[in-house]
Amino acid sequence: MSESPSELRFRERDAVALDLVGVVGLVALLAGLVTLQTSKDLGFDAGAAFAGILSQLAVTLPAALLVLGASALELAAGLILARAARNKPFDSVAEALLAAMVAAVLKDTLLLGTLAAVGGFRQPVLVGIDVLIVLAAIAPSAISRPLRPLTAFAGWRDAVGSIGSWPVAALVVIVWAGPVLLQLASPVVPFIDVLPNYVGPVEHLRTFGWFSPLTETQSPIIGPSRTVLGYDALLGSIATITNLGGGLAIAGFILPQTVLVAAGVHRLASALRRGDAPIGPWALLAFALSQSFARLGDARGTVVVVPLVCLGLAVAAEMLRATATVTAEPAPNDPWRIGRGAVIGMALGAATLVHPVIGFFGIVTVVIAALVRPRDLAATAFVAGLTAGLIALPQLATMVGASLPTLALGIGLPLGLALGIGTSMFVGARERLRDGIQRLVQVGRWVVLVAAIAAAAGALALGYLNPDAFPGAVGSGITLILESSGLLLVMLMIGIALGSRGARSPLVIAGLAVGAGALLVIGLLPGNLGFLGDALRFEVPKTVHYWLSTIAAVGAAAALAYLWATDRLPWLARAAVIGAFVALAAYPLRFGNSGDDAGCKTDCAAINAYHLGEHRWSEAFAIDLHYAASGFWVGFPNSRTVVDAPRQQLVDAVRAEIDAGRLTHGTQVLHLASSFQEWVATPLGVFDGVDETFVSLDPEVSHQTVGGRLYGLDQLPGFLASGTYGYVVLEPAKLPAGTRDAIVAAGYQSIFGNAQGEVFALRR
């Protein structure tokens, strides 16, 4: 049936209005960049930024292509494994990418738990396993028939034809290009705490093929509480397959990560909308305000985890039927052979392996949604929670310092997967059991509520929570919530007020409540918990910035999509509200001081380059250009590569011992310098992947370093006499005279020296 002239006019009017929204965003973004160009904290020189990119392309572009190829191979193998768990092919690109990533993380973690226990985590083995998995789906056989076809989504021509507005599409592409530009300017992944937390273990896997025991850390700055087995496995696989250094391989992962994160937020927002208008570009534009987007350029765990959590929450969202005020819709046929509960559990379990706190937030969010909507989600959430918990057990044990052998992961992970999948299929085949779980949750949720209130009262009575801190905890929590997601929450509230079902999804409300609840609990902790309390007060609010802004972004995306399509407002009002949102999201308009510069009195910046909280699009892009021009590592010996030429020679000297087979995965290295800080001493654990113990003039034991290996000079005689350390690296500047003599007297001989330092090997 052909459209009437009036319908054509309305459609043309909406198309023009959408184009104008895109133009408003582009103009506001450009104006914001012009405004920020001379900023003290976020200023940049576009010419210098592109010169910086060009100066590094000989290293970063080949690395980017290698990592892209390795990621494609990993995802191809993951896609085939995920397809084996489905009844039908994947019908969307986003679903296929996310399921492939979940499967790849679990596969690589299993390989870490088996191959890395015996030194077999090597390039030929990893490549061979991926290729065999791919061939199993390609070669005609009884195995490949159930896997075909892998996908059934539309071709690229249909995708291009579905673009509603080229100006809006251009806005999305430009906003999301910033992290990739920074990647091309960064031969070492650009953020300071990524080096000890993430690069060291990845480099150890690439260098030695070992990871034993699970509590092993390479950088002396951190302890096992910061170990993330899933991240190490995934990025360790990519670094090993490409044979790129850990810092360069993780930097090269920024592009694949960006694509996966975009797929994740779009998939989750689409699942949440529950009959609202198609999400279109709104998910990508809303998410670009988040803290997670602002850190896309450093590939940290809080960002790599986003696609995994998004898949788990998206599958849970599909289980939620229409509200009681709308005609109930039957739940769609389950496309997963193993059941949605197992899929949610595997996604959130993999998320916990990559970032435990955010994975935990995801699990609790699904549980709360099930308590609110037991008819739709109770049985599924039961299976999901069991599966995720079983998968996460080795990660939990590692974080609390239980020194498990690596094979414990290799045995525990497949056992957990088998139990989770078995439970899912068992429950899925028995309607009476599902109904029983539903009724149990309907009654038990009140028991849970009473138990939670009693637990809170008991904690207050026993002094585990401080009631006097309640006003301050509420005030600081509200401040953080507004700082992390203020503009997104405003749009979310507008969507809820106008009737967007996606914006008021139980998963959105539960996710926001989980973040707010975590802030309240942390704010009430007493001050006598030592390093544990310090760590919780530091890490949890920081992580809540990532979590809250991601949940608020997908809810705001549903609100934007609904607002654009609703007939509850005149089209001019709809266009004006969305145009205003886009302009505010793009331009760095802020009121007052964000708190980053609380002591500032004059010429104060609203945010700095390390800002935790909502970033305007122009601010995030300006930060990327700023560091593309200067290199991230300003203040270090080299702003691009961290280490300068003399320090690189020390790294190379240690690497030569590794290549010769004299320094193995089990060899301990003792490092002496005036300071352990990586802008002073050469970070051997990061760039060589060795297990490094540090002796310096400024040993630190804090919530950030507890469990690490940082010691003072008073420990040096005992370390030298122990014979534990096969190598000693001395950087003598500012150290007491006689330090070198003590090393030689303990039986060590010099094998390399330069102006920066000296490498000694223990005489056998």
N, C-alpha and C positions, 0 to 999 in steps of 0.2 A: 504494500500500500504506500503510495507516495505521500510525502508530507505536505500539509497545507501551507500556503504562503505565510500565515501568521506563525506557524511552527518554525518555518525556515528563518523568519526574522528573529524569533527568540533565540534560536540556536546561533545565528550569526552574531546577535548582540552579546550572548554569553562568551562566544569565542573571542570577540574583540575585547571584552572586559578582562578575560583571562590573559590575553596578550598584554593589556595595559598593566595588569598586576606584575607580570614578568618584567616589563620595562621599568616600573617603579622599583622593583627589587634590584635590577641592574644599575639604575641611576643611584639608588641609595648606597649600594655596595661601592660603587666608584667614588661617590662623595665621601663615604667613610674612610676609604683608603687614602684619599687626598688629605682628609682631616688628620689621620694618624701618621702621615708620612714624616712629620717633624716631631712626633711624640717622643718624650724622653725614654719611655719604657718600651713602646711598640713601634718606634720609628723605623723606617727602612728606605733604602735606595733601590728602586726597581732595577736600574742598570747594574748595580753591584750585585743584586740578587741573581740576575741571569748570568752575570759574569762568574759568580760563584758556582752556579750550576754547570756552566760550560767547563770550568776548571776541573771539575770532578767527574765529568761524563765518561772519561776513559776507564774509570774504575766502576762507577755506579751503574752505568747503562748495561754493560755486560752482566754485572751482578744481578740487576733487575730482571734481565731476560732469563738468566739461569734459574733464579728463584721462581719466576713466573712459570717456567717449564717444569721445575720440580713440584711446585704447588699443583699444577695441572695434573701431573702424574699421580700425586697423592690423592687428589680429589677424584680422579678417574677410578682409582682403586676403591676409594671410599664409596663412590656412587654405586659401584657394582655390589659391594657388600650391603649397602643400604637397600638396593633394589631386591636383593634376596629376601629382605624382610617385608616386602610389599606384595599385595595382591595384584597390583596394576602398575603401569609405568608412571613416572613422575609427570604431572601435568603443568608444572610451572618451573621456570628456571630457578626462582628463589628456593622453592622446596627442594629441588635437586641439589643445589649448592650447599644448603644447610645440612641436609641429611648426609651428604658426602663428607662434610667437615666433621660432623659428629662421629661417623664411622672411621674417618682418618685418625682422629684424636684417640679413639679407643684402640684402633689397630696399632698405632705407634706406641701407645702406653703399654700394650701387651708385649710388643717387641722390646721395649725398654726393660720390661720385667723379665724377659727371657734371654734375648741375645746379649743385652748389656750386662747380664750377670756373669757371662763367660767371655766377654771381650769380642762378641760377634756382631756388635752394632756397627757394621761397616758398609761402605758405599755399595759394593757389588751385591751384598746380601739384601740390602734395603731395596735397591733398584730391581733385583731379581724377583723379590716377593711381589712388588707392585706390578711388574710386567706379567708375572704368572696370573695374578688376579684378573688383569685386563684381558689376557689371552683366554682365560676361562670363559669369559663372556663373549668373546669374538669367535673363537673356533667352534665349529658345529659339533655339538656333543649333547649328551643327556643333561649335563650340568648347565649348559648355556641356554637351553630352550626355555626354562622358567624365567630367565632373566631378560627375555626379549619381549617387546622392545624396552629399552631402558627409559626412554622419555617419549612423551606424546604432547609436547607443547608447540605452540605456533612458531613459525620461522621468523627470522629477523625482519622480513618485509612487513609482516603483520605488526610486529612491535614498533617499527618506525611509523607505520601508518596510524597507530593508536596514540601517537604523541599529540596531546591536545593543544599545545602552544609551544612554538619554537622559542619565543623569548623566555618562557618559564623553564624549558629544557636547558637553554643556554645558561640561565641563572644556576640551575642545579649543577651543571658540569663545572662552571667556574668556581662555585663555592667548594665543591668537593675536590678540586684540583690542587688545592694548597698542600695537603700532606704529600702528594706525589712529587710536587716540585721540591719539597724539602728532602724527600728521599733521594732524588737525583743529585742533591748537593751534599749528601751525608755518607761518607765511606764508613762511618761508625754510627750506629743507631743513636739518634740525638736526644737523649735525656739521661741525667746523671745517675739515678738509682737503677736504671735498666742494666747498667754494667755489672754490678755485683749480683743482683737478683736473678738476672736472666741470661746474660751473655756468658758468664763463667760456666754454668752447667752445660750449656749448648756447646761451647768450645771444648769442654772436657769430653763430651760424647763424640764430637767430630774427630778429636785428636787421638783418643785412646780406644774408642768403641766400648768402653766400660762405664758402668754406673753402679758402684757397690761400696757400702750399703746404701739404702734409700735416703739416709740422713746425710749423705756426703755433700759437702759444700766446697767450692773451690776458692772463692774470694773469702779472705779472713774476716771481712766486715760483717757478714751475715751468718745466722745459724739455721738449723733445719726448719724452724718455724716458718721460714720464707720459701721453702722448697715447694715447687709446683710441678708435680710429676707430668701432668698432661701437657703443659706448656713446654717443658724440657723435651718431652718425647716428640711433639709435633715439630718444633723449631730445630731440635737436634737432628731429626730425620732430614729436614730440608737442608740444613748446613752440611750434613754428611753426604747427602746425594749430590749437592753442588760442589762440595769440597771448598766452600768459602768460609773464611773466618767467622766466628759467631757474631761479632759486631756488624759485619757487612751483610751476612745472611739475614739477620733480623731486620736490618735497615731495608734490605731488598724485599722483605715480606710486607712492607707497608702497602704496596699496590694490591696484591691478592687480598690482604686483610681488609682494605678499603672496599673492595668489591663484595666480600663476604659480609661485612657489617651492613653495607647498603642493602643487600639482599635480606639480611636478618630483620632490620627495622621495617622494611617494606612488607615482608611476610607477616610479621606480628601485627602491624597496624591493619593490614588487610583482614586478618583473622578476627581482630577485635571489632571491626565495624558492624558486624551482625546485621546486614541488610541496609546499612547506610550507603551513601554513594561511594563509588570506587575511590581508593586512596590517591591514585595518581602520583604526582610529585610531592604531595604534602608531607609524607613520612620523611623523605630525604631532607626537605627544607626545615622541618621542625627539629629533626635530630641534629642538624648542623648547629643548633644552639647549645648542645649538651656538652658536659665535661668529657664524655667519651669521645665525641667528635674532635674536641680540642686536643686530645692526646692520640689521635690516629697516627700522627707523625712519629711516634716512638714505639709503637707495637708492643705496649706493655700488656700484662695479663688482664687488666681491667677492661681493655679494649678487645683483645683477641677473644675473650669470653663472650662478647655480645652476641655473635651469631648463634652460639650454642644455647644460651638462655632464651633467645628469641624463638628458636624452634620449639623448645619445650613449652613455653608459654603460648605459642601460637596453636600447637596441637591441643593444649588444654582449652584454649578459647573456643575451638571448634566443638567442644563437648557442651558448651553452654547454650541452652536453647533460648528461645524468645522469652521475654519477661511475661509475667502473669497477665499483664494488661494487653498483651498482643496474642493473637491466635498462635497456639503452640505449633512449632515446626518439628517434624521428626528429625532425629539426629541422622546425619548423612552416613551412608555405608562406610564402614571402616576400611580405608585403603591399605591398612597395615596388617600383614599376615600375623605378626607377633602381638598385635593389639596396641592401641594408643597409649595405654598405661606404661607399657615397656618402652615405647618410643620417648615419652616424656621423661621417664626415669633415666634412660640412656643419655638423652640430651642434657638434662640437669646434672647427672653424674659426671659426664664429660666436662661440663662447665665447672663443677667443683674441683676436678683435677687441674683445670687451667687457672681458676681463681676461686679458692675455697669460700670466701665470704660472699661473693656475688652468687656463686652456685647455691649456697645455703639460703640466701635471700630468695632465690627463685623457687627452691623447694618449699619454703615456708609460705610463699605467696600462693602456690597451688593448693597447699593444705588449707589455708584460710578460705580461699575461694570454694573449696569443697565443703568446708563447714558451713558456709553461707548458702551454697547451692548443692546440697547432698544428692538430690534427685538426679542432677546432671553429671556430677563429678566425683562422687564419693568413692566408688569402686576403682575408677581410673586413678584417682589421687592415691589410694592405698597402694596400688601396684607401683605407681611412679615413685612414691616415697621409699618403698622397700627397695626398688631397683637402684635408685640414686644412692641410697644409703650404703648398699652393699658395694657399689662401685667406688664410693668415696672412702671406704674404711682404710685402705693403705695410705691414702693422703692424710687422713686424720691422725693415724698412728705416727706418720713421719713428722707432722707439725708439732706433736707433743713430745718429740724427741725419742720415740721408741725406735731403736736402731735395728729395723727389720732387714733381713737379707733381701737382695733384689728379687730373688725367686719368689718371695712372699707376694710380691705384686704380680708376677707371672702366673702364680697359682690362684691368687685371690680374685683377680679381675675376671678371668673366664668363668670362675665358679659363681661370682656375683651376677654376671650376665646370664648364665644358664638358669640360676634360681629366679632372677627377675623375669626372664622371658617365659620360663615354665609357669610361674605364678600368673603371669598375664594371660597366657593361653588357657590355663585351668579356670581362672575366674571368668574369662570371656566366654567360655563354653557352658557356664552354669548360671542361668538367669536367677534361680532361687538364691544362689550365693551372692550375686550382685545385689539383689533386693535386700538380703540380710545385712550386707555391709552398709547399704543406704540407710536402712532403719536404725542400725547401730550408730551411725554417724549422726542421724537426726536426733537421737536421744543423747548420744555421747557428747555432742557439741556443747550442751549445757553443762555437762560434767567438766569438759575442758575449760569452759569459761570460769566456773567456780574454782577449779584447780589453779587456774592462772591467777585469779584474784587472791586465793589463799597463799600461793607461792610468793606473790608480791608482798602480801602482808607479813609473811614469815621472814622474807628477806629484809624487810624494813625493821622488824622486831629484833632480828639477830645482828643487825648492823651491816649486812651485806649491801644495803642500799641506804643512802643518806637522805632522809626526808627534807632536811633543811636546804638541800640543793635543788629542790623542786622548782622554785620560781626561776632560778638561773638556768636550769636545764631546759625548761619550756621556752624561755626567752632566747637562749642560744640556738635551740632547735629550730624555732621559727625563723630566726635570722639565716641559718644555714639553708633551710628549705627555700626561702625566698631568693637567697643568693644563688643557689644551684639551679633553680627552675622557675623563677618568678614570672617571666613572660610566657613560658609554656603553661604554667598553672592558670594564668589569666585566660588564655585561650581555651584551656580545658574546662574551666568554670563556665565560660560563655557557651561552649558546646553542650554541657550538661543542662544549663538553663534553657536552651533552645530545643532540647529533646534528643540529642545524639546518644544512641544506645551504645555505640562504641566508646565514647568518652566516659560513660558511667559503667563500663564493664566491671564486673566483680574483680577481675584480675588487675585492672588499673587501680581501683580503690584499694584492693588488698596490697598491691605492690607499694603504693604510696604509704599505706599504714605501716608496712614492714620497715621502710626506711625511717619514718617518723618515730616508730616504737624503738628502733635501735638507738636513735639519738637520745631519746628520753632515758632509756636504761643506762647508757654510757654516762649521761649527765648526772645520774644519781649515784654512781659508784663512789665509794669512800676513797679517801686519799692514802690509805694504808695498804694498798695492794701491790706496792712495789713496781717492778718492771712490767708485770702483767697488766696492772691498771694503766700504766703509762702507755703501753702498746695499744690497749683497747681505746684509750682516749685519743690516741693519734690516728690509728689505722681505720677504725670504724667510721668516724665522721668523714674522713677522706674518701672512703669507699662509698659512703652514702651519697656523696656528690655525683659519682658515676651512676649509681643505681637509680636514684630519684630522677635525675634528669633524663635518663633513658626511658623510664616508665612514663614520665610526664610527656616526653616527646611523642611516643606512640599514641597516647591518649589525645594529645593536642592535634596530631595528624588526623585522627578520626573526627575530631571536632571541626577541623578546617574543611575536610571533605564534605561533611554534613552541611556545614554552613554554606559552602559553595553551591550545593544542590537543593537546599531546602526552599520551599515556597512560603515559609513562615515570615520571611523578611522580603521586602522589595529588592529587586536585583541590584539597584544602585546602593542600597544599604549593605548588602552582602559584599559587593565589590569594594566598598569603602572600608569595611571592617577588615577584610583580608588584605587589602592594599596597605592599611595601617599596620597590620601585623608584620607584613613583609618589610615595610620600611623600617619599623622599629627593630626587627631582627637583623637587618643589614647594617644600619647606621649605629655608631658607637655612642648613642645618647644614654647617659646615665645621670642619676641624681645622687649627690654626695659621694662619700668615699666607701669603697667596697670592703675595707678592712685590711687589704693587703698593705696599705701604707698608713696604718692608723696613727703613727707618730708624725706624719707629715703635716706641716702648717701652711706652707706656700707652694704654689706650682705642683699641686698634688695630682697624681694620676689615679684614675678610677680603678684600673687593674694593672698588673704587671704580667710579664711573660710566663710566670709560674702560677697564675691565678687559678684557684679552685672555684669553679662556679660557671654560671652561664656566660658564654662568649658570643658576642655579636659576630655575624659572619665576617665583617670587615676586620674585626679584631683577630680572629683566628687566622685569617689569610695574611694579615700584616705580620703576625708572629712568625708564620712560616717563611715569609719573604725576609724578615729580619735575620733569621738564622741561616737562611740560604745564602745571604750576603756575607755574613761574618763567620759562618761555621758555628755550631752549637757550643763548642767547647772553649768558649772565651774564658781566659784565666788559666787554662791548662797549658802545658808545654806546646801543644799544637791545637789550634782551634778546629781543625778538621779531623785529625787522626788521634787526638788525645795525647799520644806520646810523640816526642820529637826524635830526631835522628839518633842521638846518643842512647836514649831510652829504648828505641827500637832495636838498637844493636844488642842491648841486654836481652830483650825478648827473643831476638834471633839466636843468641848464644844458648839460651835455655832450649829453644826449639831444636837446635842442632843436636843436643843431647837426647831429646825425644826421638828424633829421626834416626839416631844411631842405635836406639834401643836401650840406652843406658839409664834413661829416666822413664819409668813406666807409670802406669795409672796408680800404682800403690806407693810411689816414691813421694816422700814428704819434702817440701822445700821450705827452708827458713829464710825469711826476708828481713833485713835490717835497714832502717832509714830513720831520719829524724821524725817523720810523720807517716802514718798509714794512709793519709788522704791521697786520693788518686791524682790530684794535681801536683803532688810533691813526689810521691814514690811511683815507680813503674808498676802498674797493675798486672802482675804475672798470672794470677789466677784467672783474670779476664781474658788476656790475649794469648796465653799459652795453655790455659785449662788445667794447670797444675794445682795440687792441693797445697795452699800457701798458708803458712803461719807467720804472723808479723810481730816483730819486736821494735818498739819505737820509743820516743820521748813523750808521746802523748797517747798512751793506751786509753781506750774508752770502753766502758761497759755501761750501756744504756739500753732502753727498750728496743733501739734499732740495731744494736750490735750484740745483744745477749745471745750466747750460744756460738758466737764467732771465736776467732783465734787472734785476739789483739792483746799483746802483753807489753810490760815495761822492761827496761834494761836489766832490772834485778833478776829477771828470769833467764837471761842469756846464758850464764855459766851452766845452769842445769840442762838447758836445751842442747848446748854444744857437747856436754859430757855424755848425754844420753845415747848418742849414736843413732837416734831415730831419724835424723834428717840427712838424706843423701846428698843434698845440695844446700849451699848457703849463698844468698845474693846480698851483697853489701853495697849500699849507696851511702858513702861516708860523710857527706856534707852535714856539718853541725853535730855529728856524733862524737863522743869522747875519744881522745887519743888512746891508742892501744886496743881499739875494738878489732882492727884487722889482725893484730898480733894474737889476740885471744882465739880468733877463728883458726889461724894457722897452727897454734899450739894444740888445738883440739883435734888435729889430724886432717885438716882440710887443705887441699892444694888449689891454687888459682888455675883456672882453665881459660879465663877471658877477663880482660879489663879494658876500660876506656875512661874518659874524663868523668863520666856519670857514676860508674860503679864497677863492681868486680863480681865474677861468678866463681864459686869454689865448689869442688867435688870432694866428697869424703874418700880418703885413701883406704883402699880395701887391703 
